[in-house]
Each structure stands twice: as structure tokens, then as C-alpha cells.
């Protein structure tokens, strides 16, 4: 089995069509990763934040009230 990379001449430039194809493939892979990140990570986190938002705001408010009560005692 021959190594195709050994056949490439060092001073030879690649055709523009091949460069464009490689760059388009890289862009498509990056887009796919971004879309997967959006729907697999960010979307569920957003939904979880929306569901837990009232609970966390109530908890935050009760913590603030407890802190104020402690300060009033001092």
C-alpha cells in the first residue's frame, strides 16, 4: 500500500477547487457541532432555568430576608 502523501510535491500548489471543498467541509462540520451544542446543551439548560426560575427567585428572596433579620439582631 502506497502512502499518497509521499506523492505530493513540496513546491506544488493545490487546486483552488480542492481548497474550497476542504474549507466547505470544515465549515459544515463546525456548523454541525454548533447545532448539536445548541439543541443538546443550551436548549435543555434554558428549559431547566425557566422551570427552576421561580423556585430560585423565592429561595434568593428568603435568603435575603434571613440575612436582613440577622443584621437587625446585631
C-alpha positions in Angstrom: 0.0 0.0 0.0 1.5 3.3 -1.1 1.4 6.4 1.1 -0.4 9.1 -1.0 1.3 11.9 1.0 4.7 10.9 -0.4 3.4 11.6 -3.9 2.8 15.2 -3.1 5.5 17.5 -4.4 6.5 20.2 -1.9 6.5 23.1 -4.4 3.2 22.1 -6.0 0.1 24.1 -5.0 -3.3 22.5 -4.6 -6.0 23.5 -6.9 -8.5 26.1 -5.7 -11.4 23.7 -6.1 -9.8 21.3 -3.7 -9.1 24.1 -1.2 -12.7 25.3 -1.4 -14.0 21.8 -0.9 -11.9 21.3 2.2 -12.9 24.7 3.7 -16.6 24.0 2.9 -16.3 20.6 4.7 -14.7 22.2 7.7 -17.4 24.9 7.8 -20.1 22.2 7.6 -18.5 20.2 10.5 -18.3 23.4 12.6 -22.0 24.2 11.8 -23.0 20.7 12.8 -21.1 20.9 16.1 -22.8 24.3 16.8 -26.2 23.0 16.0 -25.7 19.9 18.2 -24.4 22.2 21.0 -27.5 24.4 20.7 -30.0 21.6 20.9 -28.2 19.1 23.2 -26.7 21.5 25.7 -28.1 25.0 25.6 -31.7 24.3 24.9 -32.2 21.9 27.8 -30.3 24.3 30.1 -32.6 27.1 29.1 -35.7 25.0 29.8 -34.3 23.9 33.1 -33.6 27.5 34.0 -37.1 28.6 33.1 -38.6 25.8 35.1 -36.4 26.4 38.2 -36.5 30.2 37.9 -39.5 30.8 40.3 -38.0 28.4 42.9 -34.6 30.1 42.7 -36.0 33.6 43.0 -38.1 32.6 46.0 -35.0 30.9 47.6 -32.9 34.0 46.9 -35.6 36.3 48.4 -35.8 34.1 51.6 -32.0 34.1 51.9 -32.0 37.9 51.7 -34.7 38.2 54.3 -32.8 35.9 56.6 -29.6 38.0 56.1 -31.6 41.1 56.9 -33.0 39.5 60.1 -29.6 38.5 61.2 -28.3 42.1 60.6 -31.2 43.5 62.6 -30.4 41.3 65.6 -26.8 42.6 65.6 
